[in-house]
Amino acid sequence: MRRRELLGGTLMLGAAACVDPPTLAGARTGAHTRPADAARVVQKITALPAIDGAGATVQRLFPSPELRHLDPFVLLDDFDVRRPAGFPDHPHRGFEAFTYMIEGAFHHRDSMGNDSIIGPGGTQRFTSGRGARHSEMPASDGRNRGLQLWVNLPGRLKRIEPSYVGIAGERMPVASLGDRVIREVVGASSPVVLQTEVDYLDVELLADARFERAVPDGHNALIYLLDGELELLGERLRGGEALLPTAGNVVIRARANSRMLWLSGRPHGEPIRHRGPFVD
């Protein structure tokens, strides 16, 4: 399945609500303005292999036959790209393409004149707005692994001027807590600014470590396991699998050394009209 395919429809887990974004301090203890009840599992999904761009291998969480979209999120890819494959020059419109690097480096160029290379822990935020072009190509030999997330822009912002910001991994907040490392990719302590309220953590856990956090009321959420094995909400997750929880408290235990993505966002409550590289 390629990004140019037309995929419509959206999964809504909660009603839109304005919630203050969490802080990294909240991630340390699991302290968060939280609903009193434990979260429930709505759906379990598995990333599916796909080839995109110029021979680039991705594991796609959505859009897929299991889940078309997760408002406000349009697409989520776990990519591992090696030269000469990549994503050469192509257009976008109507959303923010957000790349987070795990290993290796990626080289971004765009029609606005931006030219930057981001390594592990760094981010690239490309707000396509009314329309722009960019390319994303591997910038190191060997593995270049990361996550690309497309965040829908609400209708009132679809025609904003396009923009780009790259942030080096050294600038991202990190909390090392003995048996876990928490990187706040998007949130109150992160320098990343998106047009949508998003909570995005990269969490590494040693075997038997415990992590607790709440999905805020009104957010749609996803917990994706990059590597390892987790136990949460009565389910087991293995690498490449994800759970979609309701609002509520989530307690996670690592059954092996693990690395996971914690993602939630405030839905726009608007149709997601995804047409290949455009989201109108």
Sequence and secondary structure as in RCSB ss.txt:
>XXXX:A:sequence
MRRRELLGGTLMLGAAACVDPPTLAGARTGAHTRPADAARVVQKITALPAIDGAGATVQRLFPSPELRHLDPFVL
LDDFDVRRPAGFPDHPHRGFEAFTYMIEGAFHHRDSMGNDSIIGPGGTQRFTSGRGARHSEMPASDGRNRGLQLW
VNLPGRLKRIEPSYVGIAGERMPVASLGDRVIREVVGASSPVVLQTEVDYLDVELLADARFERAVPDGHNALIYL
LDGELELLGERLRGGEALLPTAGNVVIRARANSRMLWLSGRPHGEPIRHRGPFVD
>XXXX:A:secstr
  TTSEE   B  S         HHHHHH   S  SSB  EEEEEE EEEEETBTEEEEEEESSSS S BTTEEE
EEEEE  TT BEEEEEEBSEEEEEEEEES EEEEETTS EEEE TT EEEEE TT EEEEEEE SSS  EEEEEE
EE  GGGTTS  EEEEE GGGS EEE SSEEEEEEESTTSS   SS EEEEEEEE TT EEEEEE TT EEEEEE
EESEEEETTEEEETTEEEEE SEEEEEEESSSEEEEEEEE    S   EETTEE 
